[in-house]
Amino acid sequence: MDDAAYDDLISSVTPHESSGGVTTYRNTVSIACPACEKPFDDLVVCEEEYNSLELSMLLDLCVTTHDDDVLLFTHKK
């Protein structure tokens, strides 16, 4: 994902939580996922080389990168 697309995305989602190299954002305006083009629920940005995620529900995930960060787009089942 290029810088302009990333900046547009981050400016359009709502910050939710940041902890341990992981930042989450809520998609409150139904932005389309860049991978599957369907609205996503949350954006999870993994900023560290290694991250661990504990999922409390079954999700579909779409993935891309920006610089060295991994971006996960969640889709609740």
VOVEXTOR-94660 format. One record per residue: residue in three letters; chain; x, y, z of N, C-alpha, C in turn. Coordinates in steps of 0.001 Angstrom, whole numbers, plus 500000, padded with zeros to 6 digits. Layout:
VOVEXTOR-94660
residuo:ALA, cadena:A, n.px:X, n.py:Y, n.pz:Z, ca.px:X, ca.py:Y, ca.pz:Z, c.px:X, c.py:Y, c.pz:Z .
...
END
This chain:
VOVEXTOR-94660
residuo:MET, cadena:A, n.px:500855, n.py:498832, n.pz:500000, ca.px:500000, ca.py:500000, ca.pz:500000, c.px:500900, c.py:501230, c.pz:500000 .
residuo:ASP, cadena:A, n.px:500624, n.py:502154, n.pz:499108, ca.px:501468, ca.py:503346, ca.pz:499042, c.px:501100, c.py:504334, c.pz:500159 .
residuo:ASP, cadena:A, n.px:501962, n.py:505325, n.pz:500351, ca.px:501791, ca.py:506275, ca.pz:501458, c.px:500478, c.py:507050, c.pz:501364 .
residuo:ALA, cadena:A, n.px:500092, n.py:507472, n.pz:500182, ca.px:498860, ca.py:508253, ca.pz:500026, c.px:497633, c.py:507422, c.pz:500396 .
residuo:ALA, cadena:A, n.px:497580, n.py:506183, n.pz:499937, ca.px:496447, ca.py:505303, ca.pz:500266, c.px:496403, c.py:505017, c.pz:501763 .
residuo:TYR, cadena:A, n.px:497581, n.py:504795, n.pz:502364, ca.px:497658, ca.py:504540, ca.pz:503804, c.px:497178, c.py:505761, c.pz:504586 .
residuo:ASP, cadena:A, n.px:497641, n.py:506938, n.pz:504219, ca.px:497230, ca.py:508160, ca.pz:504913, c.px:495726, c.py:508384, c.pz:504799 .
residuo:ASP, cadena:A, n.px:495156, n.py:508152, n.pz:503617, ca.px:493704, ca.py:508278, ca.pz:503432, c.px:492955, c.py:507287, c.pz:504316 .
residuo:LEU, cadena:A, n.px:493444, n.py:506059, n.pz:504360, ca.px:492809, ca.py:505028, ca.pz:505170, c.px:492829, c.py:505395, c.pz:506646 .
residuo:ILE, cadena:A, n.px:494003, n.py:505731, n.pz:507168, ca.px:494138, ca.py:506038, ca.pz:508593, c.px:493319, c.py:507266, c.pz:508983 .
residuo:SER, cadena:A, n.px:493208, n.py:508234, n.pz:508083, ca.px:492431, ca.py:509430, ca.pz:508406, c.px:490926, c.py:509167, c.pz:508368 .
residuo:SER, cadena:A, n.px:490506, n.py:508036, n.pz:507796, ca.px:489086, ca.py:507726, ca.pz:507668, c.px:488555, c.py:506766, c.pz:508719 .
residuo:VAL, cadena:A, n.px:489421, n.py:506063, n.pz:509422, ca.px:488989, ca.py:505105, ca.pz:510444, c.px:489116, c.py:505729, c.pz:511833 .
residuo:THR, cadena:A, n.px:488443, n.py:505134, n.pz:512811, ca.px:488406, ca.py:505657, ca.pz:514174, c.px:489390, c.py:504898, c.pz:515055 .
residuo:PRO, cadena:A, n.px:490369, n.py:505601, n.pz:515676, ca.px:491298, ca.py:504915, ca.pz:516570, c.px:490535, c.py:504219, c.pz:517700 .
residuo:HIS, cadena:A, n.px:490971, n.py:503011, n.pz:518026, ca.px:490286, ca.py:502250, ca.pz:519077, c.px:491224, c.py:501923, c.pz:520241 .
residuo:GLU, cadena:A, n.px:492356, n.py:501291, n.pz:519946, ca.px:493238, ca.py:500831, ca.pz:521021, c.px:494665, c.py:500713, c.pz:520495 .
residuo:SER, cadena:A, n.px:495634, n.py:500982, n.pz:521371, ca.px:497040, ca.py:500830, ca.pz:521008, c.px:497784, c.py:500228, c.pz:522190 .
residuo:SER, cadena:A, n.px:498488, n.py:499122, n.pz:521915, ca.px:499207, ca.py:498442, ca.pz:522987, c.px:500205, c.py:497453, c.pz:522400 .
residuo:GLY, cadena:A, n.px:501416, n.py:497455, n.pz:522913, ca.px:502409, ca.py:496445, ca.pz:522560, c.px:502721, c.py:496336, c.pz:521093 .
residuo:GLY, cadena:A, n.px:502787, n.py:497452, n.pz:520380, ca.px:503125, ca.py:497407, ca.pz:518963, c.px:501967, c.py:497093, c.pz:518052 .
residuo:VAL, cadena:A, n.px:500746, n.py:497046, n.pz:518602, ca.px:499547, ca.py:496779, ca.pz:517815, c.px:498566, c.py:497930, c.pz:518030 .
residuo:THR, cadena:A, n.px:498087, n.py:498509, n.pz:516935, ca.px:497094, ca.py:499572, ca.pz:517003, c.px:495858, c.py:499121, c.pz:516248 .
residuo:THR, cadena:A, n.px:494685, n.py:499313, n.pz:516854, ca.px:493449, ca.py:498927, ca.pz:516196, c.px:492591, c.py:500157, c.pz:515913 .
residuo:TYR, cadena:A, n.px:491880, n.py:500075, n.pz:514805, ca.px:490990, ca.py:501142, ca.pz:514363, c.px:489650, c.py:500517, c.pz:514003 .
residuo:ARG, cadena:A, n.px:488557, n.py:501243, n.pz:514237, ca.px:487211, ca.py:500798, ca.pz:513865, c.px:486808, c.py:501451, c.pz:512547 .
residuo:ASN, cadena:A, n.px:486195, n.py:500684, n.pz:511701, ca.px:485689, ca.py:501183, ca.pz:510426, c.px:484229, c.py:501593, c.pz:510645 .
residuo:THR, cadena:A, n.px:484014, n.py:502814, n.pz:511073, ca.px:482665, ca.py:503286, ca.pz:511402, c.px:481939, c.py:503881, c.pz:510204 .
residuo:VAL, cadena:A, n.px:482615, n.py:503984, n.pz:509061, ca.px:481997, ca.py:504588, ca.pz:507874, c.px:481954, c.py:503631, c.pz:506671 .
residuo:SER, cadena:A, n.px:482129, n.py:502341, n.pz:506920, ca.px:482020, ca.py:501293, ca.pz:505887, c.px:482960, c.py:501477, c.pz:504702 .
residuo:ILE, cadena:A, n.px:484220, n.py:501762, n.pz:504989, ca.px:485245, ca.py:501843, ca.pz:503950, c.px:485474, c.py:500442, c.pz:503392 .
residuo:ALA, cadena:A, n.px:485710, n.py:500348, n.pz:502103, ca.px:485965, ca.py:499059, ca.pz:501458, c.px:487379, c.py:498573, c.pz:501769 .
residuo:CYS, cadena:A, n.px:487502, n.py:497292, n.pz:502007, ca.px:488794, ca.py:496641, ca.pz:502208, c.px:489575, c.py:496694, c.pz:500890 .
residuo:PRO, cadena:A, n.px:490855, n.py:497060, n.pz:500923, ca.px:491624, ca.py:497127, ca.pz:499679, c.px:491868, c.py:495748, c.pz:499045 .
residuo:ALA, cadena:A, n.px:491744, n.py:494681, n.pz:499820, ca.px:492000, ca.py:493345, ca.pz:499281, c.px:490759, c.py:492722, c.pz:498641 .
residuo:CYS, cadena:A, n.px:489622, n.py:492781, n.pz:499338, ca.px:488420, ca.py:492105, ca.pz:498835, c.px:487314, c.py:493070, c.pz:498403 .
residuo:GLU, cadena:A, n.px:487505, n.py:494343, n.pz:498663, ca.px:486579, ca.py:495408, ca.pz:498282, c.px:485233, c.py:495368, c.pz:499002 .
residuo:LYS, cadena:A, n.px:485131, n.py:494583, n.pz:500086, ca.px:483942, ca.py:494584, ca.pz:500941, c.px:484255, c.py:495418, c.pz:502178 .
residuo:PRO, cadena:A, n.px:483257, n.py:496055, n.pz:502797, ca.px:483540, ca.py:496807, ca.pz:504026, c.px:484155, c.py:495904, c.pz:505091 .
residuo:PHE, cadena:A, n.px:485150, n.py:496401, n.pz:505787, ca.px:485785, ca.py:495647, ca.pz:506863, c.px:485291, c.py:496189, c.pz:508198 .
residuo:ASP, cadena:A, n.px:485499, n.py:495422, n.pz:509274, ca.px:485065, ca.py:495845, ca.pz:510607, c.px:486155, c.py:496626, c.pz:511322 .
residuo:ASP, cadena:A, n.px:487335, n.py:496048, n.pz:511403, ca.px:488451, ca.py:496675, ca.pz:512109, c.px:489720, c.py:496585, c.pz:511281 .
residuo:LEU, cadena:A, n.px:490604, n.py:497529, n.pz:511518, ca.px:491946, ca.py:497512, ca.pz:510946, c.px:492912, c.py:497308, c.pz:512095 .
residuo:VAL, cadena:A, n.px:493770, n.py:496308, n.pz:511978, ca.px:494794, ca.py:496029, ca.pz:512987, c.px:496141, c.py:496285, c.pz:512333 .
residuo:VAL, cadena:A, n.px:496913, n.py:497227, n.pz:512905, ca.px:498228, ca.py:497557, ca.pz:512371, c.px:499273, c.py:496985, c.pz:513324 .
residuo:CYS, cadena:A, n.px:500075, n.py:496047, n.pz:512833, ca.px:501138, ca.py:495411, ca.pz:513614, c.px:502438, c.py:496129, c.pz:513283 .
residuo:GLU, cadena:A, n.px:502974, n.py:496853, n.pz:514269, ca.px:504113, ca.py:497739, ca.pz:514032, c.px:505463, c.py:497137, c.pz:514411 .
residuo:GLU, cadena:A, n.px:505456, n.py:496054, n.pz:515143, ca.px:506699, ca.py:495417, ca.pz:515580, c.px:507040, c.py:494248, c.pz:514660 .
residuo:GLU, cadena:A, n.px:508272, n.py:493764, n.pz:514767, ca.px:508684, ca.py:492632, ca.pz:513937, c.px:507877, c.py:491383, c.pz:514261 .
residuo:TYR, cadena:A, n.px:507580, n.py:491174, n.pz:515548, ca.px:506787, ca.py:490028, ca.pz:515996, c.px:505634, c.py:490541, c.pz:516844 .
residuo:ASN, cadena:A, n.px:504445, n.py:490049, n.pz:516576, ca.px:503264, ca.py:490381, ca.pz:517362, c.px:502454, c.py:489123, c.pz:517564 .
residuo:SER, cadena:A, n.px:501723, n.py:489086, n.pz:518665, ca.px:500820, ca.py:487986, ca.pz:518941, c.px:499420, c.py:488555, c.pz:519101 .
residuo:LEU, cadena:A, n.px:498467, n.py:487939, n.pz:518430, ca.px:497082, ca.py:488390, ca.pz:518515, c.px:496239, c.py:487286, c.pz:519124 .
residuo:GLU, cadena:A, n.px:495420, n.py:487653, n.pz:520096, ca.px:494489, ca.py:486704, ca.pz:520698, c.px:493100, c.py:487055, c.pz:520208 .
residuo:LEU, cadena:A, n.px:492539, n.py:486188, n.pz:519405, ca.px:491236, ca.py:486449, ca.pz:518811, c.px:490135, c.py:485834, c.pz:519667 .
residuo:SER, cadena:A, n.px:489101, n.py:486612, n.pz:519922, ca.px:487992, ca.py:486133, ca.pz:520749, c.px:486797, c.py:485694, c.pz:519912 .
residuo:MET, cadena:A, n.px:486901, n.py:485834, n.pz:518584, ca.px:485811, ca.py:485420, ca.pz:517702, c.px:486373, c.py:484953, c.pz:516370 .
residuo:LEU, cadena:A, n.px:485561, n.py:484266, n.pz:515623, ca.px:485947, ca.py:483778, ca.pz:514305, c.px:485879, c.py:484935, c.pz:513319 .
residuo:LEU, cadena:A, n.px:486985, n.py:485191, n.pz:512615, ca.px:487078, ca.py:486310, ca.pz:511681, c.px:487683, c.py:485860, c.pz:510363 .
residuo:ASP, cadena:A, n.px:487263, n.py:486515, n.pz:509295, ca.px:487991, ca.py:486425, ca.pz:508042, c.px:488990, c.py:487570, c.pz:508058 .
residuo:LEU, cadena:A, n.px:490179, n.py:487339, n.pz:507532, ca.px:491220, ca.py:488359, ca.pz:507521, c.px:491709, c.py:488615, c.pz:506109 .
residuo:CYS, cadena:A, n.px:491908, n.py:489878, n.pz:505787, ca.px:492604, ca.py:490281, ca.pz:504568, c.px:493874, c.py:490984, c.pz:505028 .
residuo:VAL, cadena:A, n.px:494947, n.py:490866, n.pz:504259, ca.px:496253, ca.py:491348, ca.pz:504708, c.px:496945, c.py:492146, c.pz:503614 .
residuo:THR, cadena:A, n.px:497623, n.py:493212, n.pz:504032, ca.px:498536, ca.py:493943, ca.pz:503164, c.px:499641, c.py:494525, c.pz:504049 .
residuo:THR, cadena:A, n.px:500559, n.py:495246, n.pz:503447, ca.px:501638, ca.py:495871, ca.pz:504204, c.px:501770, c.py:497335, c.pz:503819 .
residuo:HIS, cadena:A, n.px:502347, n.py:498093, n.pz:504740, ca.px:502745, ca.py:499482, ca.pz:504488, c.px:504073, c.py:499676, c.pz:505179 .
residuo:ASP, cadena:A, n.px:505098, n.py:500053, n.pz:504433, ca.px:506471, ca.py:500101, ca.pz:504948, c.px:506768, c.py:498737, c.pz:505569 .
residuo:ASP, cadena:A, n.px:507123, n.py:498694, n.pz:506852, ca.px:507399, ca.py:497419, ca.pz:507514, c.px:506238, c.py:496949, c.pz:508388 .
residuo:ASP, cadena:A, n.px:505099, n.py:497635, n.pz:508324, ca.px:503947, ca.py:497278, ca.pz:509150, c.px:503023, c.py:496326, c.pz:508384 .
residuo:VAL, cadena:A, n.px:502418, n.py:495403, n.pz:509122, ca.px:501419, ca.py:494497, ca.pz:508558, c.px:500047, c.py:495065, c.pz:508904 .
residuo:LEU, cadena:A, n.px:499169, n.py:495136, n.pz:507915, ca.px:497815, ca.py:495624, ca.pz:508120, c.px:496839, c.py:494477, c.pz:507933 .
residuo:LEU, cadena:A, n.px:496056, n.py:494213, n.pz:508970, ca.px:495043, ca.py:493159, ca.pz:508936, c.px:493666, c.py:493812, c.pz:508909 .
residuo:PHE, cadena:A, n.px:492862, n.py:493433, n.pz:507946, ca.px:491486, ca.py:493921, ca.pz:507844, c.px:490578, c.py:492793, c.pz:508285 .
residuo:THR, cadena:A, n.px:489811, n.py:493013, n.pz:509356, ca.px:488961, ca.py:491949, ca.pz:509886, c.px:487558, c.py:492042, c.pz:509310 .
residuo:HIS, cadena:A, n.px:486976, n.py:490865, n.pz:509093, ca.px:485603, ca.py:490740, ca.pz:508628, c.px:484927, c.py:489741, c.pz:509560 .
residuo:LYS, cadena:A, n.px:484000, n.py:490225, n.pz:510386, ca.px:483300, ca.py:489333, ca.pz:511312, c.px:482410, c.py:488393, c.pz:510547 .
residuo:LYS, cadena:A, n.px:482363, n.py:487172, n.pz:511018, ca.px:481525, ca.py:486132, ca.pz:510380, c.px:480100, c.py:486271, c.pz:510823 .
END
